[in-house]
Amino acid sequence: MGWQVNVEYFEDYVIKTPKTESEIRETITSYLAPKGKLGELDKRVKDMQTGWTNGLKIISKAKIPPKMFGYLEFLDAGKIKQRRVKVLEEVWNELVEKGKIEEMKTLVDKTLEFIIELWKYGVHETTGKIGYEFGLMGKEIILIDFGEICENKETAEKQITKKYWEKSINKHCTKEVADYFNMRAKEILTIDCLNKNWNTKR
């Protein structure tokens, strides 16, 4: 279950159904209340609702290859179907636990290449939760959650400058993964790289 959708899991695919406003409000309330931040509730609810709708619009008009979103299918009543995959942070961490450090590094590099590929279509994932928002489908990286993407280059620039990926990577990944990811991301996800690749395939 996510912030914006309810997820049904099947053997090799998932069905995502957009939550109602009351469901979103309930989910966000349980997150904000312990932090004493209920004043942010209305804005957060609105952002979640518009994020899902805008994300669908962005990927449909950007003409991104279907495999990059797990062969997304639009169903009735606003539902979507996607291939079921494992989130990247789990895969990275498991590779480290098995001593497969070079395989982990290769997959991290491939993930960073995927982010640049999204930039080529004028799309940027804004949460920085790269290990969780992206997954592995066979040997392909995919974007699992498109409820928090944008087509605003300035947003991408600001987040790159702040190294927006570090907080999530440091919190959820092993030290080996975090150290390598942060090093490579700093080298690869640069403003120059963004300028060179942004919208080149749109």
N, C-alpha and C positions, 0 to 999 in steps of 0.2 A: 504494500500500500504506500502510495506517495502523497505528496502535498496536493497535487492537482488532479490525480487520477486514482481510481481503484483498479488494481491489477489482478487478473485471473491467470494462474499459471497452468500451462498444459505441458505435455512432454517436450515438444520442440518449438513452442510459440507461446506468446502471451497475448491477452486481450486487455486493452486499457480503456476504461470508461471514465469520462470526465466527471469529477465530483460536482455535486450541487454546491451552491453558495454556502448553505448551512453546514455541509460536510467539511468544506474548506475552512470555514470559520471555526468549527469545533477542533479540527486538527491544529490550526495555528494557535488557537487559544491555549491548548495544552502545552504548546512549546513556549509561548510568550509569558504565560502566567507565572511560572516559577522564576523567571528572570525579571519580573516586575515591569514588563514592557507592553502591557495591554493597550497602551496609547497608540501603538503601531498597528493594531489589529486591522482597522478598516483599510489602511493603505496596503498592508500585506495581502489581504483578501483580494483586493482589486488587482494587485500585481499578479497574483497567481492565476486569476481568471483571464486577464488579458494576455499573459505570457503564453498560455496554452494556445489560445486562438491565433495570436500573432506568429507563434512558432510554426504552426501548420501552414499559415499563409506564406511565410518566408521560404520554407523548404519546397513548397509546390511551385512557386514562381522562380526559384533559383535553378530549377532543372538539375538538381543534384542526382547522381546515379542512385537508384533505389537501394543497392546493397550497402551504401553508406549509412542508411537508417534501418538496417535489418529487414530489407524488403517490406517496407511499410505498406499496409493495405488499409484503405478507408472502408469502414463498415457502416451499418445503419446506426442512427441515434448518436452520432458523434464518436462512436467507438473506433478504435484502430487495432490492427493486428501487426505484431512484429515477431521476428525470430527470437527465441529464448536464448540468451547468452549469459556468460559469466562476466561479472564486472572486473575491470582490469586490475584494480588494487588487490583483489583476491588472487588473480593469476600471478601478478608480480610477486606477491608475498610467498605464494606456494613455491614458485621457482627458486626463491632464495632459500626456503626451508629445505628444499631438495638438493641444494648446493649447485643449482643450475644458474650461476651468476651471469654467464655470458648470454644465455637465452633470455634472462630478464633484461639485460642491457639492450639486446636486439629488439625486444618488444617495446621497451621504453622509447627507443629511437623511432620505431615504426609509429608509435602513438603521436610523437611530436610531428612526424611527417603528415599524419592524418589531420592534425589541427591546421597545418599549413594548407592542406588540400581543401579544407572547409573555407579557409580564407580566400582561396581562389574563386569560390562561388559567392564571395561577399557575405559569409556567415561566420559568426563568432559565438562560442559558448561562453556565457558570462559568469558562471558560478565559481569557476576555478576548481571544482570537484572532479578533476579529470579522471582520477582513478575510479570514481563511482558513476559518473555520467556516461562513461564510455565502456564498451564491452568488446569481447573477443568472439567472433563468429567464424569458427574454423580457424583460418589463418588471417582473417580480415578484421580490422578494427571497425567498429560502428559507433555511432552516437545513439545511445539508448534513449535519452530524455531530451526532447527539443522544446520543452516548456520554458526554458530560460536561455534562448539564443537571440541574437540581434543581428542587424545588418548595418550597424553603425560603426564605422571605422574609428571614430574618435573614442568610443567606448573601449574598443580593443587596444588602442594606443595607451590609454590611461591605465588599463589593467596590466598590460605588459610592463609598463614603467614600474608598477607596484609589485611585480612578480606575483600576480594574483593567485597562482597555483600553489604557492609554498605552504600556506596555512593548512590546507586539506591534505596535501602530500605528507607533510611532517607529522600530522596527527594520525593518519590511518595506515601509513606504510612503514615497513621495516626501515631501519637506519640505512641499510644497503640500498634499498630502492630510493629512499628520499634523497640520499646524498648524490646518487647517480642522476636521478631525475632532475633535481634542482641545478646540478652542474650543466647538464645538457640543455635544459630549457633556457637557462641564462645565455647559452651560446647560440641557440637556434631560434628561439621565439623573441626576436628583436624587432625594433621599429623598422629597421632596414628591410628585414625579411617580410614584414607586413606590407610595406610600401611596394616591394617588388612583386608580391603575389596577389594582393587584394583585388578581387573582381576580375582576374584575368581569364576566367572561364565562364563568366556570366553573359 
